Amino acid sequence: MTIPATRRAALFGIAAGVLTMTRTNARPMPAAQDVAPTGTLRVAIGISPAPGPYWAGRDPLSHEPKGVTVDLGRAMAEQLGVPLTLVEYENSGAITDAGDAGTWDVTFVPVDAARRQRLDFGPVYNRSESTFLVRPGLAAATVADVDRPGMRVAGISNTTTIRAMAAWLKHTTPIAVATVDGCIDRLKSAEIDAFGMGRAELIALSAAVPGSHVLAGQFFEASVAVAVPKGHAAALAFATAFIEDAKRSQRLRRIFDANGLHDQAVAP
């Protein structure tokens, strides 16, 4: 069938317009060397016995890191076409402190005002309640029961959570502990009365402290986001586009589910 010249011109104009819109709206991906200057994407992760949206765990057989942040880092490296290197830290404060040292390119950590002064953040991808796990035998039902004189309350040192805890507590002062394992050991030995962290992680950790329980209520809502060292504009642009696309495509939802985090919501 022959298409009349006038119609051919109209169709050509529509196609040209669509192509122009596509080129205009498309966000060019930064060059791999601008995001991963060493030739490998170095993703900083925190390791914990209770994995979550921020914390990674370890495979029980290989002992290699596994979890949401590992899967996100792997997908980022694949998109850039470079190898992945996981750089392990004991907590998000240590990751933040290393941001100026050039030892990692991208990370995923909770956000707060102090951390924004040291890292550049992309989109938040998870929000979750922070509450307390309390030692066996402690008569406490809600987070308010922890805020009493003489209560020994612990949090992970140099983190968003312990800073929020310090601001929330009015009658006691939090004790800074470097690792999750350290807090659990102190709960077991009754050196502390309560340990503050994300609810989902604390529920998982409670099995390691028979007789402990997680309190109702929250003292903080933690927001976890992708981040890069200050001033790394290309890396931030890439990380931002990646997380936005992972939300739209439901990739983040699938990663959460694959890691057993069915009750954790992807931030809108």
C-alpha positions in Angstrom: 0.0 0.0 0.0 1.3 3.4 -1.0 1.2 6.1 1.7 0.3 9.5 0.4 3.1 12.1 0.6 1.3 14.3 3.0 0.7 11.4 5.4 4.4 10.3 5.1 5.5 13.8 6.1 3.2 13.8 9.1 4.4 10.4 10.3 8.0 11.5 9.8 7.3 14.6 11.9 5.7 12.5 14.7 8.7 10.1 14.7 11.2 13.0 14.7 9.3 14.6 17.6 9.3 11.4 19.6 13.0 10.9 19.0 13.8 14.5 20.0 11.7 14.0 23.3 13.5 10.8 24.0 16.9 12.4 23.5 15.9 15.4 25.5 14.4 13.5 28.5 17.1 10.8 28.6 19.6 11.2 31.4 23.1 10.3 30.0 24.9 7.9 32.2 28.2 9.2 33.5 31.3 7.4 32.2 32.4 4.4 34.4 35.7 6.1 35.2 33.9 9.1 36.7 32.0 6.8 39.1 34.6 4.1 39.7 38.0 5.8 39.0 40.0 2.7 40.1 38.3 0.6 37.5 36.2 -1.3 40.1 33.1 -0.1 41.9 34.0 0.0 45.6 30.8 -0.2 47.6 31.1 0.4 51.4 28.9 -1.8 53.5 28.2 -2.4 57.2 28.3 -6.0 58.5 25.9 -7.2 61.2 24.5 -10.5 62.5 21.1 -9.2 61.6 20.9 -8.0 58.0 18.4 -5.2 57.0 18.0 -2.4 54.4 21.3 -1.0 55.5 23.2 -3.8 57.3 24.6 -6.7 55.3 25.1 -10.2 56.8 27.3 -13.2 55.9 26.5 -16.3 54.0 26.5 -19.1 56.6 28.6 -21.4 54.3 30.9 -19.1 52.3 31.0 -16.3 55.0 30.9 -13.8 52.1 28.8 -10.7 52.6 25.1 -10.9 51.5 22.1 -8.7 51.7 20.3 -5.7 50.2 23.3 -3.4 49.9 25.4 -6.2 48.4 22.7 -6.8 45.7 22.4 -3.1 45.0 26.2 -2.7 44.7 26.4 -5.7 42.3 23.6 -4.3 40.1 25.3 -0.9 40.0 28.7 -2.5 39.0 26.9 -4.5 36.3 25.3 -1.4 34.9 28.6 0.4 34.8 30.4 -2.7 33.3 33.0 -2.9 36.0 33.9 -5.4 38.7 32.5 -5.0 42.2 34.6 -4.7 45.4 32.9 -4.7 48.8 34.6 -2.6 51.4 33.5 -3.8 54.8 33.1 -1.6 57.9 31.8 -2.3 61.4 29.2 0.5 61.3 27.9 3.4 59.3 30.0 5.9 61.3 33.2 4.2 60.2 31.9 4.4 56.6 31.3 8.1 57.0 34.7 8.7 58.5 36.3 6.9 55.5 34.5 9.1 53.0 37.3 11.5 52.7 40.0 8.9 52.4 39.1 7.7 48.9 38.6 4.1 49.9 35.0 3.7 48.5 32.9 5.1 45.7 29.2 4.4 46.8 27.5 3.4 49.9 24.0 3.1 51.5 23.6 4.6 55.0 21.1 6.2 57.3 20.7 10.0 56.8 20.9 12.8 59.3 22.0 16.4 59.4 25.5 15.6 60.7 26.1 13.1 58.0 24.9 15.4 55.2 27.8 17.7 56.1 30.2 14.9 55.2 28.5 12.9 52.4 26.3 13.7 49.4 23.0 11.8 49.4 20.8 10.5 46.7 17.2 9.2 47.2 16.0 7.6 50.4 15.0 4.0 49.6 13.8 2.8 53.1 12.3 4.2 56.2 12.0 2.2 59.4 11.3 2.5 63.1 14.1 2.6 65.7 13.3 1.1 69.0 14.9 -0.9 71.8 15.8 -4.5 72.6 15.8 -4.9 76.4 17.6 -7.5 78.6 15.8 -10.4 80.1 13.9 -9.6 83.3 13.6 -5.8 82.6 10.1 -4.5 83.2 9.6 -2.4 80.2 6.8 -2.3 77.6 7.3 0.8 75.5 10.3 3.0 74.5 9.2 5.5 77.2 10.1 3.0 79.9 13.7 3.2 78.8 14.0 6.9 79.5 14.6 6.7 83.2 17.5 7.7 85.5 20.0 4.9 85.9 19.0 3.0 82.7 22.0 1.8 80.8 21.1 2.3 77.1 23.5 1.5 74.3 23.7 2.3 70.6 26.3 1.9 67.8 28.9 4.6 68.1 29.1 7.5 65.7 25.8 6.6 63.9 22.5 8.4 63.1 20.7 6.2 65.5 22.8 7.0 68.6 22.7 10.7 67.7 18.9 10.5 67.5 18.8 8.5 70.7 20.9 11.1 72.6 18.5 13.8 71.5 15.4 11.8 72.5 16.6 10.6 75.9 16.0 13.1 78.7 16.9 11.2 81.8 19.9 9.1 80.8 22.8 9.1 78.3 23.4 6.5 75.7 26.6 4.3 75.8 28.4 4.1 72.5 29.5 0.6 71.4 31.4 0.0 68.2 29.5 -3.1 66.9 26.2 -4.9 67.0 27.9 -8.0 68.4 29.3 -5.8 71.2 25.8 -4.6 72.2 24.4 -8.1 72.1 27.2 -9.4 74.4 26.5 -6.6 76.9 22.8 -7.4 76.9 23.6 -11.1 77.5 25.8 -10.2 80.5 23.4 -7.6 81.8 26.0 -4.9 81.4 23.3 -2.8 79.6 19.6 -2.7 79.9 18.6 -1.7 76.4 20.0 -1.6 72.9 18.6 0.8 70.3 18.5 0.0 66.6 16.0 -0.7 63.8 13.0 -2.8 64.8 13.4 -5.5 62.1 17.0 -6.0 63.0 16.3 -6.1 66.7 13.5 -8.7 66.3 16.0 -10.9 64.5 18.7 -10.3 67.1 16.3 -11.1 70.1 16.7 -14.8 69.4 20.4 -14.5 70.4 19.3 -13.2 73.9 16.8 -15.6 75.3 14.2 -13.7 77.4 14.9 -10.3 75.8 12.1 -8.5 74.0 11.6 -5.6 71.6 9.7 -2.6 72.9 6.5 -1.0 71.4 6.8 2.5 70.0 9.8 4.3 68.4 12.3 7.0 69.3 13.3 7.7 65.7 12.4 7.0 62.1 15.6 6.1 60.2 15.9 6.9 56.5 18.4 4.9 54.5 19.7 6.4 51.3 22.4 6.0 48.7 25.4 8.2 49.2 28.8 9.2 47.8 31.8 11.1 49.1 31.4 14.9 49.0 32.0 16.6 45.7 31.7 13.4 43.5 29.0 14.8 41.2 29.2 12.1 38.5 28.9 9.3 41.1 25.9 11.1 42.7 24.1 11.5 39.4 24.6 7.8 38.6 23.6 6.6 42.0 20.5 8.9 42.0 19.3 7.7 38.6 20.0 4.0 39.6 17.9 4.2 42.8 15.1 6.1 41.1 15.0 3.4 38.4 15.2 0.6 40.9 12.1 2.0 42.6 10.1 2.5 39.4 11.0 -1.0 38.0 10.2 -2.7 41.4 13.8 -4.0 41.4 14.3 -2.7 45.0 11.1 -4.5 46.0 12.4 -7.8 44.5 15.8 -7.3 46.3 14.1 -6.7 49.6 12.0 -9.8 49.1 14.9 -12.0 48.0 16.6 -11.1 51.3 13.6 -12.0 53.4 12.6 -8.3 54.1 9.0 -8.8 53.0 7.7 -6.4 55.8 10.1 -3.6 54.9 8.7 -0.9 52.7 10.5 0.7 49.8 10.3 4.5 50.3 8.1 6.3 47.8 
